[in-house]
């Protein structure tokens, strides 16, 4: 019951919500600048920071390293790469800002103890042009330790196992957040002068391929429930690119990474007949020019060519691991050297999984897959919502002032770098939209950028926003309602899972996933949808939103699960509305509008944005122009932590 919860009031200068890479980057940088200005930084994490966020299980490569000091690439090179991979729709100012700072973040990682592969000359081992190989099983542990040290040394604090439910507002300015502990009966009220949102993306909005005994397995961490999108939407922030979900192609069922195989081992993927769809279907790329004619080919188009094979009955699709390994080994020299190289490659193949996807190594072992002898099946996963990988969904944020032109400044800048359209609310990582391909290192770098910008905002707006206590009580009652609903009605039926008065969180999640899968382009619909299907989805999501008022929780864990699913529901609605709004197919391989199957550069070379109006309880759909911005400087001394 709500009355049984202790209320904990926390007043701080800067509130950081999240514990993943972006939040850690924000905490490290903000602590450096906060200490200089006598400010307090407070971080709140739903999990435990050591294993929180998208790299919790580990990682085998850093996917963003530009190499500016080595002179190998420029910021413009990276901006061009990201723009082409996202079929022309990115915020170049945001991508450039991250790209010019990410190398310093990687160097910090190495300083803190992350093992990065080195060649015989002492240089970094690249997986591809932008990727560095690492021994990353304890990647997040290393970053979390540095973050905790930075917070402690600056007089800050961090809370773990606290689930954030709602933003607190003071007019058009964010005033903090509320949430509850998932371990003890405590309700938290955080009051802050600025708030950084970095609570990750969303998984399990769509029905996953892994069902039954595999339920919960996903490519992206299953605990990411759309907290960032929900928080920013509920505050009234404008959102962008909500239609751009990401569908990764991964080793089937355990979601093992394919990047090392394609980039490091130079492996090929073929259909069941041995045909290489990237060769046999190259003419399809002409339909998506200029983006289909670049190198590397955009990820969604690579997906699309494989999906065409599947739809023509040529599946399954296989990664030809045995061909790749033996080709590299045989090129090593004589038979003795070839055998030695083969053992090295075999070890690297297993290590790629053991660093980040242990379940894939277990599945290989369970199904007698020896990668040097046998191909392994790959498949397109279900859709995910992320702003940091090849997706782009997130909040619409201000770019850095020094990278704007006279034209873009009116559209892309409103005072502080990476601040949302709500005053005092900053976003990083998966919470920040239209700035794809930042991955883990870039998310940390973006967090650092945001951490400094937020401190600057506080110094220049150094007043504590007011909190409406009556509103807080209303939100607390709403947050605790699932516990009260369960207690009130649990004895009405003999089975607490089946009750006419409430719905349990797992059943609610299944209903959401079924709607999204069948009507909004999930796996069973071959990632295809149309206007009637999307309108039907919105109708059913409306019914589900009504039923969300009757969610029931038997304990704190289920209370968290209830609110995770409410958050997923809001992410789902933003997605469906934005796909409906954009009347074209720009990202085949991520989703296809069957009623608008081609790309429309004339009408839709722009951002499709949305906003939920808290005062009117209405959705607004907005077009924003796609404008070109290139860095004015390759290096810029902006960060200090």
C-alpha positions, 0 to 999 in steps of 0.5 A, spaced: 500 500 500 502 507 498 501 509 505 506 503 507 512 506 503 517 511 506 518 517 502 525 519 501 526 527 498 532 528 495 534 535 493 540 536 488 543 540 483 544 535 477 540 529 476 542 523 472 537 518 470 540 511 468 546 507 469 548 505 462 554 508 458 551 515 457 549 516 464 556 514 466 559 519 461 555 524 464 556 523 471 564 523 470 564 529 466 559 533 470 562 531 476 569 534 474 565 541 472 560 541 478 566 540 483 569 547 480 562 550 481 560 547 488 554 543 485 552 536 487 551 531 482 546 525 483 545 519 479 539 514 479 539 507 476 534 502 475 539 496 476 546 496 479 551 500 475 556 495 474 552 491 470 547 496 467 545 498 460 546 495 453 553 493 455 552 489 461 554 482 459 560 485 455 562 487 448 567 484 443 568 491 440 568 498 440 564 500 434 565 508 434 573 510 434 574 515 429 582 516 429 583 523 429 590 523 432 592 518 427 590 522 421 586 516 418 579 519 418 576 526 419 569 528 422 566 529 416 568 522 414 564 519 419 558 524 418 558 522 411 558 514 413 552 515 418 548 519 413 548 514 408 547 508 412 541 512 415 538 513 408 540 521 408 536 522 415 540 524 420 542 530 425 549 532 422 551 537 428 549 531 433 553 526 429 559 531 428 559 533 435 560 526 438 565 524 433 570 529 434 570 527 442 569 520 442 576 518 441 578 522 447 573 517 451 576 511 448 583 513 451 579 514 457 577 507 457 584 504 456 586 509 462 581 506 466 583 499 465 579 496 459 584 491 454 584 494 447 587 489 442 594 491 439 598 489 433 605 488 433 607 495 432 602 497 438 597 500 434 589 498 435 587 492 432 581 494 427 575 490 426 573 495 421 574 502 419 571 505 425 571 499 430 576 497 435 577 490 438 577 489 445 577 484 451 570 486 454 567 481 458 568 486 464 567 493 460 561 496 464 565 494 470 571 498 468 566 504 466 562 503 473 568 504 477 571 510 474 564 513 474 563 511 482 570 514 483 568 521 480 561 522 483 564 520 490 570 525 489 566 531 487 561 530 493 556 527 489 551 520 490 548 515 486 542 511 488 541 503 485 535 499 484 530 505 484 525 505 478 523 512 475 516 513 473 514 520 472 518 527 470 516 532 475 515 539 472 515 546 474 511 549 468 515 548 462 521 546 466 523 540 468 523 539 476 526 532 477 523 525 477 519 520 482 520 513 483 520 507 487 525 502 490 525 495 487 528 492 493 524 496 499 518 500 501 521 507 499 518 512 494 523 517 492 522 524 490 528 528 486 528 535 486 533 538 481 535 544 477 537 540 471 535 533 469 539 528 464 535 523 461 539 516 459 535 510 461 536 506 455 531 504 449 526 499 448 525 492 447 520 487 448 515 492 444 514 487 439 513 479 439 520 476 440 523 470 436 525 467 442 518 464 445 517 459 450 523 456 454 527 462 450 522 468 453 526 474 455 532 472 450 533 478 446 539 482 442 538 488 446 537 488 454 530 485 455 530 490 461 530 496 457 523 498 457 522 505 453 524 509 460 527 514 456 521 515 451 516 515 456 519 520 461 521 525 455 514 524 452 510 525 459 514 531 460 511 534 453 518 534 449 518 533 442 521 526 439 524 524 433 525 518 428 520 514 432 519 510 426 526 508 425 526 502 429 532 497 428 532 490 426 539 487 427 541 480 423 544 476 428 546 468 429 539 465 430 536 464 437 541 466 441 543 473 438 550 472 437 554 478 434 555 478 426 560 484 426 567 480 427 565 475 422 563 480 416 568 485 418 574 481 421 574 474 418 571 477 412 565 472 412 560 471 407 552 470 408 548 465 403 542 462 402 540 455 403 542 454 396 549 457 397 547 463 393 550 470 396 544 474 396 548 481 396 551 479 389 545 475 386 540 481 388 545 487 387 540 490 382 535 491 387 540 496 390 539 501 384 532 502 387 534 505 393 540 510 390 544 514 392 544 510 398 544 503 395 550 505 391 555 507 397 560 502 401 558 500 406 551 498 403 546 501 409 545 496 414 537 496 412 538 494 405 543 488 407 537 486 411 532 487 405 536 483 400 536 477 405 529 478 407 527 477 399 531 471 399 527 468 405 520 471 402 522 467 396 523 460 400 530 460 399 532 460 407 535 459 412 540 464 411 547 461 413 554 465 415 559 461 412 564 461 418 568 455 416 569 458 409 572 464 412 576 461 417 579 456 413 581 461 407 584 465 412 588 459 415 590 457 408 593 463 407 598 463 413 603 459 409 605 452 410 601 446 413 604 447 420 603 455 420 596 454 417 594 449 423 597 454 428 593 460 425 586 455 425 587 454 432 588 462 433 582 463 429 577 458 432 579 461 439 577 468 437 571 466 434 569 463 441 571 469 444 567 474 440 561 470 444 564 469 450 566 477 451 558 479 450 553 473 448 555 467 452 548 464 450 551 464 443 557 460 445 552 455 449 547 454 443 553 452 439 556 447 444 549 444 444 548 444 437 555 441 435 557 447 431 564 448 430 565 454 426 571 452 423 567 446 420 560 448 420 556 454 418 551 457 423 544 460 421 543 467 422 536 471 422 533 478 422 531 479 429 525 483 432 524 490 432 528 494 437 528 502 439 535 505 440 538 512 438 545 509 439 546 503 434 543 503 427 536 506 429 535 513 431 529 514 435 529 519 441 528 526 443 529 532 439 535 536 442 539 542 441 545 541 437 552 545 439 552 552 437 559 552 434 557 547 429 551 551 426 550 555 420 546 561 419 540 556 416 541 551 421 541 555 427 534 557 427 532 549 426 537 546 430 539 550 436 536 553 442 541 555 447 544 548 450 547 542 447 543 536 447 537 539 451 530 537 449 525 542 447 523 542 455 527 547 459 533 543 463 532 536 460 538 533 457 538 527 453 544 522 451 545 515 449 538 512 446 534 518 449 537 522 444 534 521 437 537 522 430 544 521 432 545 514 430 552 510 430 554 512 437 554 505 440 557 504 447 563 509 446 559 515 442 554 514 448 559 515 453 562 521 449 555 524 448 554 523 456 560 527 457 558 533 452 551 533 456 554 533 463 558 539 461 552 542 458 547 541 463 552 544 469 553 550 464 545 551 464 545 550 472 550 555 473 546 560 468 539 558 471 541 557 478 534 556 481 531 550 484 524 549 480 518 548 484 515 542 486 507 541 486 506 537 492 499 535 490 501 533 484 506 529 487 501 525 491 497 524 485 503 521 481 505 517 487 498 514 488 498 512 480 505 509 481 502 505 487 495 503 484 497 496 481 499 494 488 492 496 491 489 493 485 492 486 486 490 486 494 483 488 493 481 483 488 486 477 488 481 473 492 476 474 487 479 468 483 482 461 485 488 463 480 491 470 481 493 470 474 486 470 471 482 475 474 476 479 471 478 485 475 485 486 473 491 484 468 498 482 470 504 485 467 506 479 463 499 478 460 499 485 458 506 485 455 504 479 451 497 483 448 502 489 446 507 484 443 501 481 439 498 488 436 505 490 434 507 484 431 501 483 427 499 490 425 506 494 425 510 490 421 513 485 426 516 478 424 510 474 423 508 480 418 515 480 415 516 487 417 511 490 413 505 494 414 500 499 411 495 504 413 489 500 415 493 495 419 496 501 423 490 504 424 487 498 427 493 498 431 492 504 434 485 502 436 487 496 439 493 500 443 487 505 445 484 499 448 490 497 452 491 503 454 485 503 458 486 496 461 493 499 463 489 502 469 487 495 471 494 493 472 496 489 478 502 487 482 503 482 487 510 485 489 515 490 488 518 486 482 511 486 479 510 493 480 516 495 476 514 490 471 507 494 470 510 500 469 515 497 464 509 495 460 506 502 461 513 505 458 513 500 452 506 502 450 507 509 450 513 507 445 509 503 441 504 508 440 509 513 438 512 508 433 505 507 430 503 514 429 510 516 426 510 510 421 503 512 419 505 519 418 511 518 414 508 516 407 514 512 404 518 506 405 525 509 406 528 503 410 526 497 407 529 491 412 527 495 418 520 496 416 516 496 409 509 500 408 506 496 403 501 502 401 507 506 399 513 501 397 518 506 395 522 512 397 519 519 396 525 524 396 521 530 394 516 529 400 519 526 405 527 527 405 525 530 412 525 528 420 518 526 422 517 528 429 511 527 434 509 530 441 504 528 446 501 535 449 500 534 456 495 539 457 491 537 451 492 529 452 493 530 444 498 528 439 502 532 434 505 530 428 511 535 425 515 535 419 522 538 421 527 539 415 534 535 414 539 540 413 547 539 412 552 541 417 559 540 417 564 541 422 568 547 422 574 544 426 576 537 426 578 538 434 575 542 439 577 542 446 570 542 450 571 536 455 575 536 461 573 530 465 
